[in-house]
Amino acid sequence: MSGASTPCIKVCVIDPTSKLCEGCGRTLAEIAQWGRLSEAERLAIMAVLSERLAKRASEQPPCHARA
C-alpha cells in the first residue's frame, strides 16, 4: 500500500521570515492539514512548491551579507 504523496525531504525547518519549510516549501498550515487533504489538493500544492522555494531564495540576501 502506498502512502499519500508528500514533498517532505526530512529537512523540517521553518524559515522565520518566509514562514515556509526550508526543506519542502510548505506552510505550517499546509503541513498540519496534509493528512486530511485529498490527493488532488496535495498535488496542487506540490505543483507550486519549487516556485515558492525559488522565490524565497531570490529574496534572501547573499550568505556573506547575513549576520
All heavy atoms as TSV, in Angstrom:
chain	resi	resn	atom	element	x	y	z
A	1	MET	N	N	0.856	-1.187	0.000
A	1	MET	CA	C	0.000	0.000	0.000
A	1	MET	C	C	0.894	1.240	0.000
A	1	MET	O	O	1.775	1.381	0.822
A	1	MET	CB	C	-0.881	-0.030	1.240
A	1	MET	CG	C	-1.754	1.162	1.395
A	1	MET	SD	S	-2.783	0.951	2.884
A	1	MET	CE	C	-3.533	2.535	2.901
A	2	SER	N	N	0.686	2.121	-0.951
A	2	SER	CA	C	1.497	3.326	-0.998
A	2	SER	C	C	0.837	4.423	-0.176
A	2	SER	O	O	-0.385	4.506	-0.098
A	2	SER	CB	C	1.701	3.791	-2.444
A	2	SER	OG	O	0.504	4.280	-2.977
A	3	GLY	N	N	1.677	5.275	0.421
A	3	GLY	CA	C	1.166	6.356	1.242
A	3	GLY	C	C	0.751	7.543	0.393
A	3	GLY	O	O	0.854	7.530	-0.833
A	4	ALA	N	N	0.301	8.566	1.060
A	4	ALA	CA	C	-0.092	9.798	0.386
A	4	ALA	C	C	1.141	10.481	-0.190
A	4	ALA	O	O	2.236	10.374	0.349
A	4	ALA	CB	C	-0.782	10.721	1.379
A	5	SER	N	N	0.960	11.173	-1.280
A	5	SER	CA	C	2.052	11.944	-1.865
A	5	SER	C	C	2.519	12.989	-0.870
A	5	SER	O	O	1.707	13.604	-0.175
A	5	SER	CB	C	1.583	12.652	-3.134
A	5	SER	OG	O	1.216	11.714	-4.102
A	6	THR	N	N	3.817	13.172	-0.809
A	6	THR	CA	C	4.371	14.176	0.098
A	6	THR	C	C	5.665	14.740	-0.477
A	6	THR	O	O	6.452	14.007	-1.069
A	6	THR	CB	C	4.631	13.595	1.504
A	6	THR	OG1	O	5.184	14.640	2.327
A	6	THR	CG2	C	5.583	12.432	1.485
A	7	PRO	N	N	5.890	16.036	-0.292
A	7	PRO	CA	C	7.134	16.639	-0.735
A	7	PRO	C	C	8.203	16.624	0.355
A	7	PRO	O	O	9.309	17.115	0.153
A	7	PRO	CB	C	6.716	18.078	-1.057
A	7	PRO	CG	C	5.653	18.343	-0.029
A	7	PRO	CD	C	4.905	17.033	0.110
A	8	CYS	N	N	7.883	16.067	1.509
A	8	CYS	CA	C	8.791	16.116	2.651
A	8	CYS	C	C	10.106	15.424	2.329
A	8	CYS	O	O	10.135	14.298	1.829
A	8	CYS	CB	C	8.142	15.447	3.859
A	8	CYS	SG	S	9.168	15.550	5.347
A	9	ILE	N	N	11.216	16.130	2.630
A	9	ILE	CA	C	12.544	15.551	2.449
A	9	ILE	C	C	13.260	15.440	3.799
A	9	ILE	O	O	14.470	15.311	3.851
A	9	ILE	CB	C	13.383	16.350	1.437
A	9	ILE	CG1	C	13.586	17.803	1.900
A	9	ILE	CG2	C	12.751	16.316	0.049
A	9	ILE	CD1	C	14.631	18.566	1.119
A	10	LYS	N	N	12.490	15.515	4.881
A	10	LYS	CA	C	13.000	15.361	6.246
A	10	LYS	C	C	13.994	16.458	6.641
A	10	LYS	O	O	14.897	16.235	7.415
A	10	LYS	CB	C	13.634	13.986	6.439
A	10	LYS	CG	C	12.760	12.823	6.024
A	10	LYS	CD	C	11.682	12.539	7.033
A	10	LYS	CE	C	11.000	11.223	6.751
A	10	LYS	NZ	N	9.732	11.306	6.107
A	11	VAL	N	N	13.802	17.651	6.085
A	11	VAL	CA	C	14.547	18.842	6.484
A	11	VAL	C	C	13.490	19.818	6.972
A	11	VAL	O	O	13.065	20.710	6.257
A	11	VAL	CB	C	15.359	19.446	5.312
A	11	VAL	CG1	C	16.087	20.711	5.753
A	11	VAL	CG2	C	16.335	18.427	4.750
A	12	CYS	N	N	13.014	19.578	8.181
A	12	CYS	CA	C	11.867	20.310	8.707
A	12	CYS	C	C	12.314	21.510	9.535
A	12	CYS	O	O	12.440	21.426	10.747
A	12	CYS	CB	C	10.991	19.359	9.524
A	12	CYS	SG	S	10.485	17.911	8.604
A	13	VAL	N	N	12.555	22.618	8.837
A	13	VAL	CA	C	12.971	23.863	9.472
A	13	VAL	C	C	12.117	24.965	8.872
A	13	VAL	O	O	12.097	25.143	7.656
A	13	VAL	CB	C	14.468	24.156	9.206
A	13	VAL	CG1	C	14.871	25.489	9.802
A	13	VAL	CG2	C	15.336	23.029	9.730
A	14	ILE	N	N	11.397	25.686	9.724
A	14	ILE	CA	C	10.552	26.778	9.239
A	14	ILE	C	C	11.363	28.072	9.228
A	14	ILE	O	O	11.895	28.498	10.242
A	14	ILE	CB	C	9.295	26.944	10.117
A	14	ILE	CG1	C	8.494	25.641	10.165
A	14	ILE	CG2	C	8.436	28.101	9.607
A	14	ILE	CD1	C	8.017	25.115	8.829
A	15	ASP	N	N	11.451	28.673	8.042
A	15	ASP	CA	C	12.154	29.943	7.885
A	15	ASP	C	C	11.345	31.032	8.582
A	15	ASP	O	O	10.149	31.192	8.295
A	15	ASP	CB	C	12.308	30.270	6.401
A	15	ASP	CG	C	12.980	31.602	6.183
A	15	ASP	OD1	O	14.201	31.688	6.371
A	15	ASP	OD2	O	12.267	32.580	5.833
A	16	PRO	N	N	11.952	31.768	9.523
A	16	PRO	CA	C	11.189	32.764	10.287
A	16	PRO	C	C	10.683	33.935	9.447
A	16	PRO	O	O	9.687	34.557	9.808
A	16	PRO	CB	C	12.172	33.237	11.358
A	16	PRO	CG	C	13.516	32.887	10.841
A	16	PRO	CD	C	13.346	31.707	9.943
A	17	THR	N	N	11.330	34.213	8.338
A	17	THR	CA	C	10.903	35.331	7.501
A	17	THR	C	C	9.783	34.929	6.551
A	17	THR	O	O	8.731	35.556	6.522
A	17	THR	CB	C	12.099	35.879	6.693
A	17	THR	OG1	O	13.124	36.260	7.608
A	17	THR	CG2	C	11.700	37.079	5.858
A	18	SER	N	N	10.001	33.879	5.794
A	18	SER	CA	C	9.011	33.476	4.789
A	18	SER	C	C	7.904	32.607	5.371
A	18	SER	O	O	6.852	32.462	4.759
A	18	SER	CB	C	9.694	32.709	3.659
A	18	SER	OG	O	10.149	31.440	4.116
A	19	LYS	N	N	8.156	32.011	6.543
A	19	LYS	CA	C	7.216	31.083	7.194
A	19	LYS	C	C	7.023	29.802	6.380
A	19	LYS	O	O	6.014	29.124	6.498
A	19	LYS	CB	C	5.854	31.735	7.454
A	19	LYS	CG	C	5.919	33.037	8.214
A	19	LYS	CD	C	6.436	32.839	9.610
A	19	LYS	CE	C	6.285	34.137	10.396
A	19	LYS	NZ	N	7.312	34.373	11.329
A	20	LEU	N	N	8.004	29.462	5.543
A	20	LEU	CA	C	7.957	28.245	4.740
A	20	LEU	C	C	8.962	27.239	5.276
A	20	LEU	O	O	10.018	27.620	5.790
A	20	LEU	CB	C	8.305	28.540	3.280
A	20	LEU	CG	C	7.377	29.479	2.520
A	20	LEU	CD1	C	7.932	29.733	1.122
A	20	LEU	CD2	C	5.979	28.914	2.450
A	21	CYS	N	N	8.642	25.966	5.117
A	21	CYS	CA	C	9.598	24.922	5.460
A	21	CYS	C	C	10.760	25.024	4.480
A	21	CYS	O	O	10.553	25.076	3.261
A	21	CYS	CB	C	8.933	23.543	5.364
A	21	CYS	SG	S	10.108	22.193	5.599
A	22	GLU	N	N	11.980	25.053	4.995
A	22	GLU	CA	C	13.151	25.169	4.142
A	22	GLU	C	C	13.387	23.914	3.313
A	22	GLU	O	O	14.030	23.960	2.278
A	22	GLU	CB	C	14.389	25.505	4.975
A	22	GLU	CG	C	14.314	26.894	5.562
A	22	GLU	CD	C	15.564	27.301	6.323
A	22	GLU	OE1	O	16.570	26.568	6.271
A	22	GLU	OE2	O	15.526	28.359	6.956
A	23	GLY	N	N	12.861	22.791	3.767
A	23	GLY	CA	C	13.043	21.547	3.025
A	23	GLY	C	C	12.065	21.377	1.880
A	23	GLY	O	O	12.453	21.058	0.760
A	24	CYS	N	N	10.777	21.599	2.146
A	24	CYS	CA	C	9.769	21.299	1.122
A	24	CYS	C	C	9.031	22.519	0.588
A	24	CYS	O	O	8.416	22.443	-0.471
A	24	CYS	CB	C	8.763	20.287	1.659
A	24	CYS	SG	S	7.685	20.922	2.964
A	25	GLY	N	N	9.023	23.621	1.319
A	25	GLY	CA	C	8.349	24.833	0.848
A	25	GLY	C	C	6.913	24.988	1.298
A	25	GLY	O	O	6.251	25.953	0.937
A	26	ARG	N	N	6.425	24.041	2.104
A	26	ARG	CA	C	5.043	24.161	2.582
A	26	ARG	C	C	4.956	25.124	3.762
A	26	ARG	O	O	5.925	25.336	4.478
A	26	ARG	CB	C	4.498	22.801	3.023
A	26	ARG	CG	C	4.313	21.839	1.896
A	26	ARG	CD	C	3.762	20.518	2.373
A	26	ARG	NE	N	4.763	19.808	3.175
A	26	ARG	CZ	C	4.533	18.687	3.852
A	26	ARG	NH1	N	3.320	18.155	3.858
A	26	ARG	NH2	N	5.486	18.105	4.529
A	27	THR	N	N	3.757	25.668	3.973
A	27	THR	CA	C	3.486	26.495	5.144
A	27	THR	C	C	3.175	25.575	6.320
A	27	THR	O	O	2.867	24.392	6.130
A	27	THR	CB	C	2.281	27.420	4.910
A	27	THR	OG1	O	1.110	26.607	4.748
A	27	THR	CG2	C	2.474	28.318	3.696
A	28	LEU	N	N	3.207	26.117	7.524
A	28	LEU	CA	C	2.832	25.318	8.690
A	28	LEU	C	C	1.395	24.815	8.578
A	28	LEU	O	O	1.100	23.669	8.940
A	28	LEU	CB	C	2.997	26.138	9.970
A	28	LEU	CG	C	4.412	26.261	10.501
A	28	LEU	CD1	C	4.451	27.230	11.681
A	28	LEU	CD2	C	4.960	24.911	10.906
A	29	ALA	N	N	0.502	25.644	8.070
A	29	ALA	CA	C	-0.895	25.229	7.910
A	29	ALA	C	C	-1.008	24.062	6.937
A	29	ALA	O	O	-1.746	23.104	7.181
A	29	ALA	CB	C	-1.750	26.408	7.430
A	30	GLU	N	N	-0.274	24.115	5.835
A	30	GLU	CA	C	-0.304	23.018	4.869
A	30	GLU	C	C	0.244	21.737	5.480
A	30	GLU	O	O	-0.313	20.654	5.278
A	30	GLU	CB	C	0.477	23.386	3.610
A	30	GLU	CG	C	-0.207	24.447	2.780
A	30	GLU	CD	C	0.658	25.057	1.711
A	30	GLU	OE1	O	1.902	24.948	1.777
A	30	GLU	OE2	O	0.090	25.669	0.789
A	31	ILE	N	N	1.321	21.852	6.235
A	31	ILE	CA	C	1.909	20.684	6.889
A	31	ILE	C	C	0.906	20.082	7.867
A	31	ILE	O	O	0.692	18.870	7.894
A	31	ILE	CB	C	3.230	21.058	7.592
A	31	ILE	CG1	C	4.288	21.434	6.541
A	31	ILE	CG2	C	3.714	19.921	8.484
A	31	ILE	CD1	C	5.528	22.099	7.114
A	32	ALA	N	N	0.261	20.935	8.657
A	32	ALA	CA	C	-0.703	20.463	9.655
A	32	ALA	C	C	-1.914	19.786	9.012
A	32	ALA	O	O	-2.436	18.804	9.538
A	32	ALA	CB	C	-1.157	21.626	10.533
A	33	GLN	N	N	-2.346	20.276	7.872
A	33	GLN	CA	C	-3.542	19.755	7.201
A	33	GLN	C	C	-3.242	18.588	6.269
A	33	GLN	O	O	-4.165	17.938	5.783
A	33	GLN	CB	C	-4.195	20.858	6.364
A	33	GLN	CG	C	-4.696	22.024	7.130
A	33	GLN	CD	C	-5.115	23.163	6.187
A	33	GLN	OE1	O	-4.994	23.079	4.982
A	33	GLN	NE2	N	-5.591	24.251	6.783
A	34	TRP	N	N	-1.987	18.311	5.998
A	34	TRP	CA	C	-1.586	17.401	4.924
A	34	TRP	C	C	-2.329	16.065	4.958
A	34	TRP	O	O	-2.806	15.587	3.924
A	34	TRP	CB	C	-0.085	17.182	4.965
A	34	TRP	CG	C	0.445	16.709	3.643
A	34	TRP	CD1	C	0.869	15.459	3.323
A	34	TRP	CD2	C	0.593	17.491	2.462
A	34	TRP	NE1	N	1.272	15.414	2.009
A	34	TRP	CE2	C	1.109	16.666	1.462
A	34	TRP	CE3	C	0.324	18.821	2.150
A	34	TRP	CZ2	C	1.375	17.113	0.181
A	34	TRP	CZ3	C	0.604	19.272	0.864
A	34	TRP	CH2	C	1.116	18.413	-0.104
A	35	GLY	N	N	-2.448	15.463	6.100
A	35	GLY	CA	C	-3.103	14.163	6.205
A	35	GLY	C	C	-4.592	14.194	5.918
A	35	GLY	O	O	-5.190	13.162	5.606
A	36	ARG	N	N	-5.196	15.367	5.998
A	36	ARG	CA	C	-6.633	15.500	5.761
A	36	ARG	C	C	-6.955	15.967	4.344
A	36	ARG	O	O	-8.119	15.995	3.957
A	36	ARG	CB	C	-7.244	16.471	6.775
A	36	ARG	CG	C	-7.184	15.941	8.202
A	36	ARG	CD	C	-7.884	16.851	9.191
A	36	ARG	NE	N	-7.253	18.155	9.359
A	36	ARG	CZ	C	-6.234	18.416	10.177
A	36	ARG	NH1	N	-5.714	17.448	10.899
A	36	ARG	NH2	N	-5.741	19.622	10.285
A	37	LEU	N	N	-5.937	16.339	3.587
A	37	LEU	CA	C	-6.166	16.818	2.226
A	37	LEU	C	C	-6.388	15.653	1.274
A	37	LEU	O	O	-5.851	14.561	1.479
A	37	LEU	CB	C	-4.971	17.636	1.738
A	37	LEU	CG	C	-4.639	18.919	2.496
A	37	LEU	CD1	C	-3.367	19.536	1.953
A	37	LEU	CD2	C	-5.790	19.902	2.420
A	38	SER	N	N	-7.129	15.920	0.216
A	38	SER	CA	C	-7.296	14.905	-0.826
A	38	SER	C	C	-6.007	14.828	-1.634
A	38	SER	O	O	-5.169	15.740	-1.591
A	38	SER	CB	C	-8.462	15.279	-1.750
A	38	SER	OG	O	-8.110	16.412	-2.537
A	39	GLU	N	N	-5.843	13.754	-2.360
A	39	GLU	CA	C	-4.655	13.616	-3.212
A	39	GLU	C	C	-4.585	14.756	-4.227
A	39	GLU	O	O	-3.507	15.303	-4.479
A	39	GLU	CB	C	-4.662	12.263	-3.919
A	39	GLU	CG	C	-3.424	11.996	-4.739
A	39	GLU	CD	C	-2.133	11.824	-3.941
A	39	GLU	OE1	O	-2.149	11.832	-2.688
A	39	GLU	OE2	O	-1.085	11.676	-4.579
A	40	ALA	N	N	-5.714	15.173	-4.771
A	40	ALA	CA	C	-5.730	16.285	-5.729
A	40	ALA	C	C	-5.262	17.585	-5.075
A	40	ALA	O	O	-4.508	18.357	-5.683
A	40	ALA	CB	C	-7.134	16.462	-6.310
A	41	GLU	N	N	-5.684	17.822	-3.832
A	41	GLU	CA	C	-5.250	19.029	-3.124
A	41	GLU	C	C	-3.749	18.970	-2.849
A	41	GLU	O	O	-3.046	19.977	-2.987
A	41	GLU	CB	C	-6.024	19.180	-1.815
A	41	GLU	CG	C	-7.482	19.528	-2.025
A	41	GLU	CD	C	-8.311	19.413	-0.754
A	41	GLU	OE1	O	-8.150	18.436	0.008
A	41	GLU	OE2	O	-9.133	20.329	-0.528
A	42	ARG	N	N	-3.251	17.808	-2.462
A	42	ARG	CA	C	-1.806	17.654	-2.216
A	42	ARG	C	C	-1.010	17.921	-3.488
A	42	ARG	O	O	-0.007	18.640	-3.464
A	42	ARG	CB	C	-1.494	16.246	-1.717
A	42	ARG	CG	C	-1.920	15.986	-0.316
A	42	ARG	CD	C	-1.392	14.624	0.126
A	42	ARG	NE	N	-2.294	14.073	1.091
A	42	ARG	CZ	C	-3.137	13.065	0.888
A	42	ARG	NH1	N	-3.157	12.436	-0.262
A	42	ARG	NH2	N	-3.933	12.665	1.835
A	43	LEU	N	N	-1.462	17.345	-4.580
A	43	LEU	CA	C	-0.754	17.528	-5.848
A	43	LEU	C	C	-0.775	18.983	-6.301
A	43	LEU	O	O	0.217	19.477	-6.851
A	43	LEU	CB	C	-1.339	16.610	-6.918
A	43	LEU	CG	C	-1.108	15.116	-6.691
A	43	LEU	CD1	C	-1.879	14.294	-7.721
A	43	LEU	CD2	C	0.371	14.770	-6.696
A	44	ALA	N	N	-1.873	19.685	-6.051
A	44	ALA	CA	C	-1.958	21.105	-6.418
A	44	ALA	C	C	-0.950	21.930	-5.614
A	44	ALA	O	O	-0.288	22.821	-6.162
A	44	ALA	CB	C	-3.377	21.626	-6.197
A	45	ILE	N	N	-0.815	21.642	-4.346
A	45	ILE	CA	C	0.164	22.349	-3.511
A	45	ILE	C	C	1.572	22.001	-3.965
A	45	ILE	O	O	2.430	22.874	-4.131
A	45	ILE	CB	C	-0.039	22.017	-2.016
A	45	ILE	CG1	C	-1.364	22.609	-1.519
A	45	ILE	CG2	C	1.138	22.530	-1.183
A	45	ILE	CD1	C	-1.802	22.119	-0.156
A	46	MET	N	N	1.819	20.702	-4.195
A	46	MET	CA	C	3.147	20.268	-4.603
A	46	MET	C	C	3.584	20.909	-5.923
A	46	MET	O	O	4.772	21.144	-6.139
A	46	MET	CB	C	3.202	18.741	-4.697
A	46	MET	CG	C	3.141	18.088	-3.325
A	46	MET	SD	S	2.964	16.295	-3.367
A	46	MET	CE	C	4.470	15.794	-4.152
A	47	ALA	N	N	2.631	21.237	-6.777
A	47	ALA	CA	C	2.934	21.845	-8.073
A	47	ALA	C	C	3.543	23.239	-7.948
A	47	ALA	O	O	4.223	23.697	-8.866
A	47	ALA	CB	C	1.674	21.899	-8.933
A	48	VAL	N	N	3.316	23.928	-6.835
A	48	VAL	CA	C	3.820	25.297	-6.683
A	48	VAL	C	C	5.009	25.400	-5.721
A	48	VAL	O	O	5.580	26.479	-5.551
A	48	VAL	CB	C	2.702	26.267	-6.225
A	48	VAL	CG1	C	1.574	26.301	-7.240
A	48	VAL	CG2	C	2.183	25.907	-4.846
A	49	LEU	N	N	5.414	24.299	-5.105
A	49	LEU	CA	C	6.455	24.373	-4.076
A	49	LEU	C	C	7.814	24.789	-4.621
A	49	LEU	O	O	8.505	25.598	-3.996
A	49	LEU	CB	C	6.561	23.038	-3.337
A	49	LEU	CG	C	5.325	22.652	-2.525
A	49	LEU	CD1	C	5.547	21.295	-1.865
A	49	LEU	CD2	C	4.973	23.705	-1.499
A	50	SER	N	N	8.217	24.279	-5.758
A	50	SER	CA	C	9.535	24.654	-6.280
A	50	SER	C	C	9.579	26.144	-6.606
A	50	SER	O	O	10.595	26.807	-6.377
A	50	SER	CB	C	9.915	23.817	-7.498
A	50	SER	OG	O	8.992	24.002	-8.534
A	51	GLU	N	N	8.472	26.685	-7.102
A	51	GLU	CA	C	8.400	28.126	-7.382
A	51	GLU	C	C	8.496	28.930	-6.088
A	51	GLU	O	O	9.182	29.950	-6.023
A	51	GLU	CB	C	7.093	28.430	-8.104
A	51	GLU	CG	C	6.949	29.869	-8.529
A	51	GLU	CD	C	5.639	30.113	-9.263
A	51	GLU	OE1	O	5.265	29.278	-10.104
A	51	GLU	OE2	O	4.998	31.140	-8.975
A	52	ARG	N	N	7.808	28.474	-5.040
A	52	ARG	CA	C	7.878	29.150	-3.731
A	52	ARG	C	C	9.308	29.186	-3.213
A	52	ARG	O	O	9.782	30.214	-2.739
A	52	ARG	CB	C	7.050	28.405	-2.698
A	52	ARG	CG	C	5.606	28.646	-2.721
A	52	ARG	CD	C	4.998	27.924	-1.550
A	52	ARG	NE	N	3.565	27.849	-1.668
A	52	ARG	CZ	C	2.797	27.164	-0.841
A	52	ARG	NH1	N	3.318	26.505	0.158
A	52	ARG	NH2	N	1.504	27.145	-1.014
A	53	LEU	N	N	9.969	28.026	-3.257
A	53	LEU	CA	C	11.334	27.951	-2.733
A	53	LEU	C	C	12.288	28.804	-3.551
A	53	LEU	O	O	13.179	29.450	-3.002
A	53	LEU	CB	C	11.805	26.500	-2.675
A	53	LEU	CG	C	11.142	25.652	-1.598
A	53	LEU	CD1	C	11.544	24.185	-1.759
A	53	LEU	CD2	C	11.484	26.147	-0.206
A	54	ALA	N	N	12.104	28.830	-4.866
A	54	ALA	CA	C	12.954	29.659	-5.722
A	54	ALA	C	C	12.744	31.139	-5.414
A	54	ALA	O	O	13.707	31.914	-5.340
A	54	ALA	CB	C	12.654	29.379	-7.191
A	55	LYS	N	N	11.493	31.537	-5.207
A	55	LYS	CA	C	11.192	32.935	-4.879
A	55	LYS	C	C	11.809	33.297	-3.528
A	55	LYS	O	O	12.404	34.358	-3.375
A	55	LYS	CB	C	9.684	33.157	-4.844
A	55	LYS	CG	C	9.298	34.583	-4.557
A	55	LYS	CD	C	7.797	34.786	-4.554
A	55	LYS	CE	C	7.504	36.239	-4.228
A	55	LYS	NZ	N	6.148	36.453	-3.803
A	56	ARG	N	N	11.677	32.396	-2.553
A	56	ARG	CA	C	12.253	32.643	-1.230
A	56	ARG	C	C	13.766	32.801	-1.335
A	56	ARG	O	O	14.343	33.710	-0.750
A	56	ARG	CB	C	11.911	31.494	-0.277
A	56	ARG	CG	C	12.441	31.714	1.138
A	56	ARG	CD	C	12.136	30.555	2.046
A	56	ARG	NE	N	12.961	29.396	1.853
A	56	ARG	CZ	C	14.233	29.275	2.265
A	56	ARG	NH1	N	14.828	30.265	2.877
A	56	ARG	NH2	N	14.898	28.171	2.072
A	57	ALA	N	N	14.397	31.959	-2.111
A	57	ALA	CA	C	15.850	32.012	-2.259
A	57	ALA	C	C	16.292	33.310	-2.935
A	57	ALA	O	O	17.304	33.908	-2.562
A	57	ALA	CB	C	16.341	30.823	-3.066
A	58	SER	N	N	15.515	33.776	-3.913
A	58	SER	CA	C	15.887	35.004	-4.619
A	58	SER	C	C	15.669	36.240	-3.766
A	58	SER	O	O	16.290	37.279	-4.023
A	58	SER	CB	C	15.102	35.135	-5.930
A	58	SER	OG	O	13.746	35.418	-5.672
A	59	GLU	N	N	14.825	36.143	-2.752
A	59	GLU	CA	C	14.534	37.298	-1.899
A	59	GLU	C	C	15.472	37.390	-0.708
A	59	GLU	O	O	15.484	38.397	-0.005
A	59	GLU	CB	C	13.084	37.233	-1.404
A	59	GLU	CG	C	12.080	37.444	-2.512
A	59	GLU	CD	C	10.645	37.220	-2.085
A	59	GLU	OE1	O	10.414	36.684	-0.988
A	59	GLU	OE2	O	9.746	37.585	-2.865
A	60	GLN	N	N	16.262	36.363	-0.455
A	60	GLN	CA	C	17.175	36.386	0.676
A	60	GLN	C	C	18.488	37.059	0.284
A	60	GLN	O	O	18.950	36.907	-0.841
A	60	GLN	CB	C	17.465	34.972	1.162
A	60	GLN	CG	C	16.290	34.350	1.872
A	60	GLN	CD	C	16.667	33.046	2.529
A	60	GLN	OE1	O	17.654	32.432	2.193
A	60	GLN	NE2	N	15.872	32.642	3.485
A	61	PRO	N	N	19.088	37.771	1.213
A	61	PRO	CA	C	20.379	38.388	0.925
A	61	PRO	C	C	21.440	37.302	0.770
A	61	PRO	O	O	21.268	36.187	1.263
A	61	PRO	CB	C	20.666	39.248	2.157
A	61	PRO	CG	C	19.794	38.681	3.222
A	61	PRO	CD	C	18.620	38.047	2.553
A	62	PRO	N	N	22.524	37.604	0.060
A	62	PRO	CA	C	23.611	36.633	-0.071
A	62	PRO	C	C	24.128	36.204	1.286
A	62	PRO	O	O	24.051	36.973	2.269
A	62	PRO	CB	C	24.686	37.395	-0.838
A	62	PRO	CG	C	23.995	38.568	-1.451
A	62	PRO	CD	C	22.799	38.851	-0.600
A	63	CYS	N	N	24.666	35.021	1.389
A	63	CYS	CA	C	25.154	34.475	2.663
A	63	CYS	C	C	26.117	35.422	3.356
A	63	CYS	O	O	26.063	35.594	4.564
A	63	CYS	CB	C	25.827	33.120	2.444
A	63	CYS	SG	S	24.671	31.829	1.989
A	64	HIS	N	N	27.009	36.049	2.611
A	64	HIS	CA	C	28.010	36.918	3.233
A	64	HIS	C	C	27.381	38.197	3.809
A	64	HIS	O	O	27.993	38.861	4.632
A	64	HIS	CB	C	29.127	37.272	2.243
A	64	HIS	CG	C	28.679	38.112	1.091
A	64	HIS	ND1	N	28.128	37.564	-0.037
A	64	HIS	CD2	C	28.693	39.451	0.905
A	64	HIS	CE1	C	27.834	38.535	-0.886
A	64	HIS	NE2	N	28.167	39.682	-0.337
A	65	ALA	N	N	26.156	38.527	3.384
A	65	ALA	CA	C	25.505	39.731	3.880
A	65	ALA	C	C	24.670	39.468	5.124
A	65	ALA	O	O	24.255	40.389	5.809
A	65	ALA	CB	C	24.614	40.334	2.793
A	66	ARG	N	N	24.424	38.173	5.425
A	66	ARG	CA	C	23.636	37.829	6.610
A	66	ARG	C	C	24.520	37.850	7.839
A	66	ARG	O	O	25.667	37.447	7.807
A	66	ARG	CB	C	23.030	36.433	6.466
A	66	ARG	CG	C	21.954	36.381	5.417
A	66	ARG	CD	C	21.319	35.012	5.412
A	66	ARG	NE	N	21.236	34.574	4.029
A	66	ARG	CZ	C	21.054	33.339	3.658
A	66	ARG	NH1	N	20.967	32.395	4.539
A	66	ARG	NH2	N	20.989	33.033	2.397
A	67	ALA	N	N	23.938	38.292	8.937
A	67	ALA	CA	C	24.719	38.340	10.189
A	67	ALA	C	C	24.479	37.132	11.032
A	67	ALA	O	O	23.528	36.489	11.007
A	67	ALA	CB	C	24.358	39.594	10.967
